[in-house]
Amino acid sequence: MGEVKQVRLSGFGGQGVVLAGTILGYAAIKDGKWVAGSSSYGAQARGGSARSDVVLSGGPIVFPNMNEADILVAMAQTAYTKYTEELAQEAWVIYDDELVSARSIEHATQIGFPATASALKELKQQQSANIVILGALAAITGIVSKGALSAAIGENVSERFKELNLKALELGYRLGEARKQ
């Protein structure tokens, strides 16, 4: 069995974390990984809590549920506060630094990105901030390839929003690459 990585994408309803989790899962499959996933969102579609858990492995996944996040993406303060309590040792925390005020966590590497602000500035809307932060996540961690993410967007986003989301992926990937240097 290959190394298992547990990824949790979190925020509030309307931020697209469930779609981002779906795209991440499809990208991992395209990269030849085994994937299990689940998502949860509050009773109200917009404004309630939302999360998407994706378990990735190089081989069959014995336990498909999340124990502790190896990678946490937080797009809202409430999600950050709640889910940083469930981090694995040596975890990564990727967060929207315009929406989240991070605290010190000794056993995690934390990197903030202006996902929503960058989407507004460069793409003239904020709805693709989920894909911006997904691109940054991929660039920083290498969890999936950029090509696989592009293909997954092509298969999981309506034709009307495909070009915008591919631009958001490029933007996020650039932000992530800039942070690696």
C-alpha positions as CSV (number, residue, x, y, z in Angstrom):
1,M,0.0,0.0,0.0
2,G,1.3,3.5,-0.9
3,E,1.6,6.5,1.4
4,V,-1.8,7.9,2.4
5,K,-2.4,11.6,2.5
6,Q,-5.6,13.1,4.0
7,V,-6.7,16.5,2.7
8,R,-9.5,18.6,4.2
9,L,-10.8,21.6,2.3
10,S,-13.0,23.8,4.5
11,G,-14.9,27.0,4.6
12,F,-18.5,28.1,4.4
13,G,-21.2,27.3,1.9
14,G,-20.9,29.2,-1.3
15,Q,-17.1,29.2,-1.4
16,G,-16.9,26.1,-3.6
17,V,-15.0,23.8,-1.2
18,V,-17.0,20.7,-2.2
19,L,-16.3,21.4,-5.9
20,A,-12.6,21.9,-5.1
21,G,-12.6,18.6,-3.3
22,T,-14.2,16.9,-6.3
23,I,-11.6,18.4,-8.6
24,L,-8.8,17.4,-6.3
25,G,-10.1,13.8,-6.2
26,Y,-10.4,13.6,-10.0
27,A,-6.9,15.0,-10.5
28,A,-5.5,12.5,-8.1
29,I,-7.1,9.7,-10.1
30,K,-5.6,11.1,-13.3
31,D,-2.2,11.0,-11.6
32,G,-2.7,7.3,-10.9
33,K,-3.7,7.5,-7.2
34,W,-6.4,5.8,-5.3
35,V,-9.0,8.2,-3.9
36,A,-11.8,8.2,-1.3
37,G,-13.8,11.3,-0.5
38,S,-16.7,12.7,1.4
39,S,-18.2,16.1,1.9
40,S,-20.4,17.9,4.3
41,Y,-22.2,21.2,4.5
42,G,-24.6,22.9,6.8
43,A,-28.4,23.0,6.4
44,Q,-28.3,26.2,4.6
45,A,-26.5,26.0,1.2
46,R,-24.8,29.4,1.5
47,G,-23.2,30.7,4.8
48,G,-23.2,27.4,6.7
49,S,-20.1,25.4,7.2
50,A,-18.7,23.3,4.4
51,R,-15.9,20.8,4.1
52,S,-14.6,18.2,1.6
53,D,-12.3,15.4,2.7
54,V,-10.1,13.7,0.2
55,V,-8.0,10.6,1.1
56,L,-5.3,9.9,-1.5
57,S,-3.0,6.8,-1.7
58,G,-0.6,5.1,-4.0
59,G,-2.5,1.8,-3.3
60,P,-5.9,0.6,-2.1
61,I,-7.3,2.7,0.7
62,V,-8.2,0.5,3.7
63,F,-9.9,3.2,5.8
64,P,-11.6,5.9,3.6
65,N,-12.5,8.3,6.4
66,M,-10.4,11.2,7.7
67,N,-8.5,10.8,10.9
68,E,-6.2,13.8,10.9
69,A,-5.6,16.2,8.1
70,D,-2.1,16.0,6.6
71,I,-3.2,19.1,4.5
72,L,-5.9,21.5,5.6
73,V,-7.2,24.2,3.4
74,A,-9.1,26.8,5.3
75,M,-11.1,29.5,3.5
76,A,-13.0,30.8,6.6
77,Q,-12.0,31.6,10.2
78,T,-14.5,29.2,11.7
79,A,-13.2,26.4,9.6
80,Y,-9.6,27.2,10.5
81,T,-10.4,27.4,14.2
82,K,-12.3,24.1,14.1
83,Y,-10.1,21.9,11.9
84,T,-6.7,23.0,13.1
85,E,-7.5,20.9,16.2
86,E,-7.5,17.8,14.0
87,L,-4.1,18.1,12.3
88,A,-1.5,15.3,11.8
89,Q,2.1,15.9,12.8
90,E,4.0,17.8,10.1
91,A,0.8,18.9,8.5
92,W,0.4,21.7,6.0
93,V,-2.2,24.4,6.5
94,I,-3.0,26.5,3.5
95,Y,-5.4,29.4,4.2
96,D,-6.9,32.5,2.6
97,D,-5.0,35.2,4.5
98,E,-7.6,37.8,3.8
99,L,-10.3,35.7,5.6
100,V,-8.3,33.8,8.2
101,S,-6.2,35.0,11.1
102,A,-3.7,32.2,11.7
103,R,-2.3,31.3,15.1
104,S,1.0,29.6,15.9
105,I,0.8,25.8,15.4
106,E,4.1,24.1,16.3
107,H,3.6,20.9,14.3
108,A,2.3,22.5,11.1
109,T,3.7,24.5,8.2
110,Q,1.2,27.3,7.5
111,I,1.1,29.4,4.4
112,G,-1.5,32.1,3.7
113,F,-2.5,33.1,0.2
114,P,-4.7,36.0,-0.9
115,A,-7.0,33.7,-2.8
116,T,-10.2,35.8,-2.7
117,A,-8.4,39.1,-3.1
118,S,-6.4,37.8,-6.1
119,A,-9.5,36.4,-7.7
120,L,-11.2,39.8,-7.3
121,K,-8.2,41.7,-8.6
122,E,-7.1,39.6,-11.5
123,L,-10.2,37.7,-12.5
124,K,-12.7,40.4,-11.5
125,Q,-14.8,38.1,-9.3
126,Q,-14.3,36.1,-6.2
127,Q,-16.2,32.8,-7.0
128,S,-13.1,31.1,-8.3
129,A,-11.1,31.7,-5.1
130,N,-11.6,28.0,-4.4
131,I,-9.6,27.1,-7.6
132,V,-7.0,29.8,-6.9
133,I,-6.3,28.2,-3.5
134,L,-6.4,24.7,-5.0
135,G,-3.7,25.7,-7.5
136,A,-1.6,27.2,-4.8
137,L,-2.0,24.0,-2.8
138,A,-0.8,21.9,-5.7
139,A,2.2,24.1,-6.4
140,I,3.3,24.1,-2.8
141,T,2.7,20.5,-1.8
142,G,2.9,18.6,-5.2
143,I,-0.1,16.5,-4.0
144,V,-1.3,16.4,-7.7
145,S,0.0,17.6,-11.0
146,K,-1.1,20.8,-12.6
147,G,-2.0,19.0,-15.8
148,A,-4.3,16.6,-13.8
149,L,-6.0,19.6,-12.2
150,S,-6.6,21.2,-15.5
151,A,-8.1,18.0,-16.9
152,A,-10.2,17.5,-13.8
153,I,-11.6,21.1,-14.2
154,G,-12.4,20.3,-17.8
155,E,-14.5,17.3,-16.7
156,N,-16.2,18.8,-13.6
157,V,-16.9,22.4,-14.4
158,S,-19.7,23.5,-16.7
159,E,-18.6,24.8,-20.1
160,R,-19.7,28.3,-19.1
161,F,-17.1,28.5,-16.2
162,K,-14.3,26.3,-17.6
163,E,-12.1,29.1,-19.0
164,L,-12.5,31.2,-15.8
165,N,-11.5,28.3,-13.6
166,L,-8.5,27.4,-15.7
167,K,-7.3,31.0,-15.4
168,A,-7.9,30.7,-11.6
169,L,-5.8,27.5,-11.5
170,E,-3.0,29.3,-13.3
171,L,-3.2,32.3,-10.9
172,G,-3.1,30.0,-7.9
173,Y,-0.3,27.9,-9.2
174,R,1.7,31.1,-9.8
175,L,1.0,32.3,-6.3
176,G,2.2,28.9,-4.9
177,E,5.3,28.8,-7.1
178,A,6.3,32.3,-6.0
179,R,6.1,31.1,-2.3
180,K,8.3,28.1,-2.9
181,Q,11.3,30.3,-4.0
